[in-house]
Amino acid sequence: MMRYSGEDLSQANVGVLLFTDGNCRVAFGSVGPIPKRSLKIENLLKTKGISAETIEEGKQMIETVIAPITDVRATKEYRMHMTKVMFERAITTAMERLKTPKLIKK
């Protein structure tokens, strides 16, 4: 099987960055005219902490943050659904990485 030689465009993407001091950054791409950072979701996670409940609350807030469209690559409903799935996975992965001891090179 060969890789398609044309464009490789995402249907949706999510970026999450967690800091040890409780701050975080959350951004969404390919679900609106420009990439969008969500200060609203970041504030929720910082003030209430990260838990199953706040992740669910954040997923519901996504609907007020992004405005996906339907095009030849995906429907707006699919993009919304996958953005929520990716958000939850990104938060969970980032939390696990914060718990993992860092390798220190000497």
N, C-alpha and C positions, 0 to 999 in steps of 0.2 A: 504494500500500500504506500502511495506517495502522498506527501503533503501537498495541499492545494497551492498552486503558485500565484494565486491572486491575492486580494485583500483578506486580511484576517481581522474582522471587526467583532468586538464583544457585543453581547446582547444586554449585558448589565455587569457592573462590577462594584465592589465595596472595598474600602480601605479602612482598617482600624489600627490605631496606634495607642497602646496603653503605656503609661509611665508608672514607675514605682511610687510616685507621690500621689497617685490617685487621679491625675489628669489624664485626658484621653483626647483623641482626634478621631472623628468619624466622617468619611466622605463617600459619595456615591458618584458613579460615572455611567455613561451610556443610558441614562434614564431621564434625560432632559436635554435642553439645548446646550448646557455647559455642565461640567462637573460641579457637584454641590457638596459643601461641607455643612454638617448639621450641628450648630452650636446648641440647639435645643436638646438633642439626644446626648451630646457631650455633657451638658449641664445636668441632665437627669442621672447619668452614670456617675458623675463626680459627687453630686449631692446625696444620692441615695445608695451609692455603691453598686457593685455588680452582683446580681443574684438572678435566679431564674425569673423572678417577678419583674425586675427592672429590664431584663432582656426582652421579656414579652411586652412590657410597656413601650420599650424602644421600637420593637417591631411594629407596633400599632402606630407609633408616631411617624414611621417612615411614610405612611400614606399622606401625611401633611407636608412632607419634605420634598418628595420627588414627584415628577409628572411624566411618567413614561408614555411613549406613543406606540402604536401598532405600525409596523412596517414589514418589509419582506423577511427580516431576520427573526422577529418575534412579536407576539401580541403584547399589548400593555398589561394585560392580566398576568401573563407569564413573567414579564419583567418585574412586576411588583412582587409576585410570589417568590421568585428566585432571589431578589434583593433581600427579602426578609430571611430566607434560608441562609444566604451568604453572610448577612449581618450576624446571625446567631453563631454560625461556624467561626467567623472571624474573631468575635469576642471570646468564644470558648478557647480557640487556639492561642490567642494572645494571652489569656489568663494562664494557660498551661505553660507557655514559654516564660512567663514571669516567675513561675514556681521552680523552673529547671535551673540548677546551679550553672553558672557560666564557666566555661573553660578559660583558664588564665594561662597565657603563654609567658614563660619566663625567659 
